Structure formats: structure tokens, C-alpha cells
Amino acid sequence: MKAWSLRFLIAAALMVATALVLQAHSRSEFFPPRPPLSSLPLHFGAWAGQEFSLDQQTLDILGQGEFLLRDYEDASRPQPPIGLFIAYFPSQKAGDTIHSPNHCLPGAGWVPTLRQVVQISRPDGSSFPVNRYVVSKEGNRQLVLYWFQAHGRAVASEYWAKYYLVADSIRMNRSDGGLVRLMTPMYPGESPDTAQARVMKIGLQMIPLLNNYIPR
């Protein structure tokens, strides 16, 4: 059996198992209190955020969740903006689960030229894995960092995210969770490490706040 066929069967089995477990536990779900994503700070140091709305077609595809889409710019020095997208689903029933950028970015015309899993450090010295992509479209490159977050846990793997979703639904009667994505245009010839350092000027300030909006 080809490797891609095996991955497809594993993904399909996980999706079916996830849907069955979530449906069985949907009546007893616990919904923790949390502030709206819109209350996330608009300013991180010199970086100021501008809010954007998702169109109805995109909202229909994403499902019943809460979404935040912003661009942050530093007016004190010219440099590429940093885009922030957060999706939070209070309940991930069949059809209302997190859509991975691994599928959405190619669907929007972005072609991945580099895919890695890297460790991101928190201010407290701990770290967690995130997906790092370099994507290209019409000669323009962007660096993308994204991860799945729920109940104080951040993971890069879509498969582990689904495993924890099922396990926490059984153990905690909760199926809530979120996706965090940071993006920035890259200068010609700029390395992924340099672009990531720019993104983390906001990331290091934002990450400690996320547990307020994507509850532990």
C-alpha cells in the first residue's frame, strides 16, 4: 500500500472516530467561561492591529466558531505586517471542527515550498511545537506559523490534535479548541529564521495571553 493511501486511511478513520465520539458526548459538554477574541489587545509594543472581517462564504466553510483576523504593523519602522488568525470552536461536532492551514493555504493558491516543525519558546522558558511553512504565490513568499491549541496544550500535528479532542471529550466532557496562525510577507532572499524572528516580536507577547481565550 502506498504511503499516501495509508495516511488517507488513518485520517479518514480518525475523522470517523472523532465524529462518533463527539456526537455521543455532545449532550453533556462543558463550556468554560472566556472573553471574546475581539478583546485580545490591538497593540503589542509598537505594533498596532487592524481588524478584518471574514466574508460569508468563508464563514460558511469554517462553521460555528469564533474568529479573529488582524494585521499588525509597526508605524515606527517600515517592515512587512504580521497577520494573525485565531479560530475558536466552543464545540467541535461533525462539520464544525478546525480546518488546518495545511489544506486551506493550497486551496487559496499558496504553494508550500518548505514544511517544518519547529519549537517556539515561551517567555517562561518552556517550548512547544509549531508548523513552519514557507508558501509562494505569483512570486511572493510568506512565512506561516500555526498550531492547534486546547486545554493548555499546543501541538503541531493535526492527528494529535484530533486524538486529544477525542480523549478530552471523554475525560473532560469538552470538545472546545482553537487554531492559531501567524503570517508575514518575506523580503526577497530573506531566510525563514529572520522572518520568524519578526513574527515572534508579537508572538512572544501574545502567546501567554492565549489561555484566556482558548481556555485551559
N, C-alpha and C positions, 0 to 999 in steps of 0.2 A: 504493500500500500504506500502510495506516495506521501511524503511528509505533509503536503498541503491538505490532502484528504483527511489525514489523521487529525490535523489541527481543526479542520472544519467539523469533524465528528465530535471532537472534545468540546468545541464552542457550542455546537448545537445541543449536546447533552447538558451542558451547564445552563444554557438558556431554558431548556425544558424543566430541569430540576428547580431552577430559581423560580420560574413561574408557578410551579405546583406548590412549592413550599410557601411562597408569598401569598398565594391565594388561600391556602389553608389557615394562615395566621393573620389574615388581614382584619378579622373582626376584633382581635384583641390587641391591636397595635397601640403602643405608647408614643405620644407626640410631645417631646420635651419643649419647654418654652424657649424662645430665641428671638433676638431682634431681627428686623428685616435687613436684607442685604444692602438696601439703599442707605442704611446708617453707617456702613463702612466708611472710614474717613476719605474725604475727597482730596486731602493734602497729606503727602508724606515728605516732610522736609520741603525742599524747593519744588517738588513735583506736584502739580495741580491736575486733578482729574476732570474729564468732561464725560458726561453721561450720554449714552446712546440707547435707542430703543430697538428691539428686535422686531422684524416685520411679522405679520400674522402667519405667513406660510412657514417661517422658521419656528414660531411658537407652536404651531400645529404639529410639526415634526418632533419637537423636543418633548411635548407632553405637559402633564400637570406638575409643574415645578415653579421655582422662583429663580430669576436670572438677573445677573448684573453684567453689564457690558460698558467698559470705560476705556478711554485713552488718557494716559498721564504724560504730561510734558513739563520740562524744566525750562521756564522762561529765562533763567539766568544764563543759560548757555545753549547754543543750537546743537541739538543732537536728536536722533530718532526717538519717537514716542514709544511708550511701553503700553501695550494693550493688555487689559485684564478682563477675563471672562470667568464668572463663577456660576455654576448651575447647582441648585439645591433641590432635592426631591424629598418632601416630608414622608412620602410613602412610595415605594418602588414596586408597584403591582405590574402585572403583564402589560407591556405597551408604554409604561411610564418609568423607564429605567434610564440610567445615564448613557448618553451617546458618546462614544470615545472619539476624540480627535483623529485617532488612527484611521477611522472611516470617514469622518466629516471633512477633514482637510483635503484629501484627494477628490472628494465629491465636489469641492469648491474650486477645483482646478490646481491646487498646490501639489507639487510633486516632491516627495521626500527624497533628499539626496544624502542624508545622514540620519541614522537612527541609533540612539544610545540610551542606556540607563545610567544616570549619574547620581551621586549623592549630594544633597543640599544640606548645608549646615544651618541649624537654628541658632539664635543668639545665646541659648543656654549651653551650646556645645554639642548637643545631640544632632543626629542627622537622619535623613530619610531618603528613599529612592524616588526619582522622578524621571519621566521620559524626556529626552532632549532630542528634538528634531531640527534639522535644517531643511526648509522647504523652499521650493523655487517655482515661480510663475512669471512667464514673459520676461525673463532676465532679472527679476527681482528676487532677492533672498530674504527669508525671515527666520529668526531663531524662535523655536517654540519649546516651552517647558510646561509639562502638565502632569497631574497626578490625581488619584482618586482619594477622597478623604471621608471618613465616617468614624464617629465614636472615639475620637482621639487618635485614630490610626491613619497613616498616609502610606499609600502603596502606589507603585508604578504599573503593576500588572493588572490588566483588565480581568484576567482569570482569577487572581487572588481577590480582587475586589468583589467578584461575584460569589466566591467561596465565603468570604466574611459576611456578605449580605445574607446568605442563607443561614450561616451559623448564628449571626446576631439576631436574625428574625426568630429563630428557635429559642435562643438563650435569653434575649432581652425584650422580645416582642416589639422590635424596632426594625424598620427597613429603610430608615432615612439615610441619606448620604449625599455627597457632593463631588463635583469635579472642579478643579482649579486650573486655569490655563493662563500663562503669561507669554506674550509675544513681543518681538521688536524687529523692525527692519534692520538689515545688516548693511554696513558700508561695503563697497567693493573691496574684496580681498580681506575683509575682517574675519577673524577666527571665531569659532563658536565660544571659546573661553572668554574672549573680550566682550562679545555681545552678552554672554551670560552675566558677566560682572556688572554690566549696565542694568540688566533686568533686576539683579539682586539688590540694587540700591533701593528699590521699592520692596522687593520680596522679603528682605530681612526685617523690614518694619511691619509688613503686613502679616506674615506667617504666624507670629504669636497671637494675633487677633482672631484667627480663623475659627478656633474652637468656640468662640462666642456665637458665630453664625452657622457653623456646621457642628452641632453640639457633640460633646464627648459622650 
